[in-house]
Amino acid sequence: MSFLLAVPVAPALSYLTGAAPIWVFAAGAVAIAILADWIRRATDQLSSRAGAAVGGLLSVSFGSLSELILALFVLMDGNADVVRAQITGSILATGLLGLGLAIVVGSIGRDEQRFKRERAGLLSSLLILVVVALFLPAVFDFTGRAVIRKDGMGISDEHLSLGVSVVLLLLYAGNLIYTLITHRDVFASGEVEEADDAWPLWLSVAVLLAATAVIAIEAELVSGALEATAGALGLSPLFLGVVVLAMIGTISDVFSAAWFARQDRMGLVMSICVGSAIQVALVLAPLLVIGSWLMGHPMTLVFNNPLELFAIAGTAFAINAIAGDGETTWFEGVLLLGVYLLFGIGFFFVAPPA
């Protein structure tokens, strides 16, 4: 609760003191991370009341809400490349950093930890789908540009990205029906979730609405200070998107996964980490594309930097290699953390724009 004292710092710095953008950016980022955790808590409370199927829909609707709001404000500022970098970073942060850290923490004092292979297999299949779906617009753009175009992205890229987004949303809806309704017994974790003390319904709704409203204010401040912060630190906006903006929305998932891993609840850890990475690609990215059309500034899913696509594919490959046998050891967690660090170094050395 005391962390909430950090929430008004960014507006105060921006509107009252006229502080440098880098301080506004830092304070706003911390505030969004704190509020994202409160949204997660409120969503968990509502989900526990609604049952598995409706609870799953609530988790999808609000689980990435803070990331969606932040990305929309960045997109409105014309930084579509940064939004795509945030999508990449969110997949890396949950799939590599979150899962790797959870495996290491959970393995302390244990030789290995186990989880249901059926769920891991489905998540692995969805990860492969993510790679194919995100590679398609880039390959299409490259082919079209080489044959008929001499500049930039054209309307064909925008239409293809919109079509891909609709298909991804439909596939994720099918995944929800499959895991939460028709085959819910197969994919039940078998783990009893020990929820926090139940909140009254009005409190859950009030927290959700209030946190969403304040995140919108903080997101506007963060997006407005993004380019100035990148310039002050000598970093590329790509690095800020992949590492900093992505961590803002996923930090609560990272720590939650480590907590549950320590309790030896690896099925839930896999759902949080890999499931969140999949949700970013199959829900967040398509919603951003559709939202950009509604705003009159269509965004494509064409990743201009090949390193982003390589990082997403590498994440899928690493998770498939480690999660396929239904058990984990501490060294596998270290391997995932190492892959995340390698990609982080690569993005760090991407030159900022002149």
N, C-alpha and C positions, 0 to 999 in steps of 0.2 A: 504493500500500500504506500509506503514512504517513497517508492520510486516515482509515483505519480507527481511528486513535487517537481520533477524534471520536465513535465509536459508544457507548462507555460513559459519555459525559458526562451525557446525560439521566437515566439511572437513578441516577447518583451525585448529581446535583442534586436529584432527587426524593426518594430514599430516605435519603441521608446528610446533606444540608445543609438540606433543606426550603426550597429556593429558590423564588422567585416563579414562578407558572405560566408567565409569558411566557418565562422563560429555559428552563424545561423544554420548552415548545413549540418554541422555536427550535432547541435542541440536538437534540431528537427529530426534527424536520423534516430537519435536515442529515444525521443518521444514516440515516434512511430513504432519502434521495436517494443516499447513498453505497452502501448495501446494494442498492438497486434496480439500480445499475450492475453490481454483482457478480452479481446474479441474471441480468442480461442476458448477461454474459460466460459464465457457466456454461451458460446455455441455448444460446448460440451454439456452444459446444464440443460439447454433446450433439447439436445439430442437424447439425453438420458430419459427425458419425459416422453419423447415421441416414438420410441421404438427403433429397431434397427434400420428399417427401410427409410422412414422419414428422417431419422437421425442422419443417415448417410447423405440424403439430399441436402440437409442443413449444413453438414460438414463441407460439402462441395460448394454450396452457395456462399458460405461465409469464411471458409478456411483460408482462402487466398484474397480476402477482401482488401486487406491493407496493401498487398502488392498490386492489386488491380487499381486501387485509387491512386497510389503513387505513380504507377506507370501511365495512367491516363493524364495526369498533370504534366508529366515529362513529355508525353506525346503532344499535348496541346501547345507546348513550347517549341515544337518542331524538331524534337530530338528522337526521331524514330530509331536511329542506330543505337542510342542508349537504351531504349526500351527493349530492343532485340537482345542487347547485351545483358539486360536484367533478366530476361527469360533464360538465357544461357546460364547465367550465374546462379539462378534459383535452382536449376536442375543440378548443377555441380554442388551447390551448398548442401542440399538435402541428400542427394544420391551418393556423394563422396565424403564430404566433411561430416555431415550428420550421421550417416551410417557408420563410417569409419570410427568416429569418436565413440559412438554407442557400443560398437563391438569391443573396442579397447577397454572402455570403462566396465562393461558387463563381464569381460573375461577375467577381471581381477579376482584371484582366488578360485577360478574355475578353469578346467582344461578345455572345455568347449561348451557351446550353447546351441540349442536346436530350435527349429521352427518348422511349420508345415510346408512341405515341398510343393503342394498343390497351389497354394497362394503365391509362393515365390515364383513358380513356373508361369502363372498368369501375369504377374507383374513383369517378369522378364520378357514375355511376349509383347506386352504393351510397350516396353522400352524399345524393342526393335521397331515397332510401329512408329514410335516417336521419331526415331532416326530416319526412317524412310520418308515420313511426312515432311520433316523439316529439310531434308536434302532435296526433295522434289522441286520446290520453287527455285532454289539456287541453280540446280541443273537446268531447269527450263529457262531461267533468265540467261544463263551463260550461252545456251544453245541459240536462243532467239537473238541475243545481242550479236553473236558471231555471224549470224546469217543475214539478218535484215535490219539491225539497228546500229547506230553509230554513237548514241549517247544514252545515258541514264536508263532508268527503269520505265517501262511503258505500261499502258493500260492492261496489257495481257498479264503482266505480273500481278497486278492488283486483282484482276478477276480470278486468276488461278489461286491466289492466296485466300480469297474469299471462299472459293469452292472447297479448298482444302480445310479451311476452318469449319465449315458446316459439316463436312464428313467427320472431322475429329470430334466435334461435339456429339454427333450421333453415335459414334463408336464409344465414347465415354458413357453416354446414356445406356447403351447396351451393356457395358461393363457393370454399371450399377444394378441393372435389372438382373444380370447373371449372378453377381456375387451377393446381392442383398435380398433377392426374392426367389428366383428359380433354383439356385444352388446355395442358398444361405447356410445350410447344414454342412456342406463340404468345406466352405471357406470360413466358418466360425472359428475364431482363434482358440477357443477352449480356455481362455484366460478370463478370470473374473476381474472386471475393472473396478478398482476401488476409487470411486469418485469422491471428490471433496464434498463437504457438507452441502446439502441441497440448498439452492437459492430459491426464493419465491419467484414465480413466473414473471411478475412485474419487474423484479430486479434484473433478471436475465435480459429481458427485452430492453429495459432502460440502459443497461450497460452497453448492449450491442449498438443501440442507436446513438448514444452519446459518444462512444469510442469512434464510431464511423464518422460522425460529424467533425470531431476534433482531428482525426487523421486527415480529413480533407483539407483542413486549415494548415496542418503541418506539412502535408504533401505539396501544397502550393508554394510554401516557403522553401522547401528542399529543392524542388524543381527549378525555382527561380534562382537559387544560389549555385546550381550545379556547375555551369560553365565557368563561373568565376572561381569556384573551389578547385576545379580541375586545373585552371591556369595557375592559381596560387601554389598548388602542390607540384606543378610540373608533370601531372599525370594525364593520360588520355581519358576522355570521357568513357571510352570503351572499358578501361580498367575500373573506373568508378561504378559503371553499370554492372559489370560482371561480379565484382567483389563487394563493394560497399552497398549499393542499392539492393542487391540480391540478399545480402545478409540482414538488412533491415527487416525484410518481410519473413525471413526464414529462421531467425535466431531462436524464436520460441520453440519451433519444431526441433531444432538441433539439441537444445537443452532437455526438452521433453523426452526425446529418444534416448539420450544418455541416462536419464532418470529411470525410465522403464527397463532399459537394458540392465541396470544395476539390480533390478528386481527380477531378472531372468525372464522377462516377458518379450522374447525376441520376435514373436509373431506380430505383436503390436508395434515393435520397433520397425520391422520391415514395412508395415502398412504406413507408418508415419513418414519414413524417409523415402522409400522408393515410391510409395503412393503419392506423396507430395510432389516429387519430381514429375511423375506422370500427370498429375493434376495441372501442373504449370503448363505442360505442353499441350494437353488435350482440352483444357478448359480456359486457363488464363490467356494463353496466346490467341486462341480463336476469338475470345470475347474482346480482346484488344483490337483485333483486325476488324471485327464487326462494328465495335464502338467507333473506330476511326472513320469508317464509312458514314456512320450517323453524324459525326462531327464535321464531315465534309473534307477531311484530310486523310484519304485512304492510306493505310499502312500495309506493307507487304511482309511476307515471311521470308524474303530474300536476305540471307545473312551475307553481308558484303565481305566480312573477314573470314577466310577459310578456317582460321583457328577456332572460331566459335563452333562450326559444324564438327570439326575434328574433336573438340572437347566434349560435345554432346555424344558423339559416337563412341569416344573413349570411355565415357561414363557408363554407357549401356554395356559395353564389352566387359568392363571391370566388374560391374554388378552381376552380370550373367555368370562370369567365371567364378565368383565367390559364393553366390547364393544358390547355385544349382543343386548342391548336395544336401541342403536342408540343415547345415550346421556351420558354425563359425568358430574361429580361434582368434586370439589376440593379434597374431601376425597378419591375418587377413585384414583386420581393421587398420593396422599400420600401413599395409599396402594401399588401401583406399585413401588414407590421409596423404600418403606420398604422391599418389596420382593427382590429388587436389592441389598439393603444393607445386607440383610440376606445371600444371596448367596456370596456377596463379603467377608463377615466375614468367611464363610465356606472355600472359596478358600485361604484366607489369612493364615488360620491355617493348610493348607496342608503342611506337612513337606518337606523342600527342600532335594534333594538327598544328601546322605552322601559323 
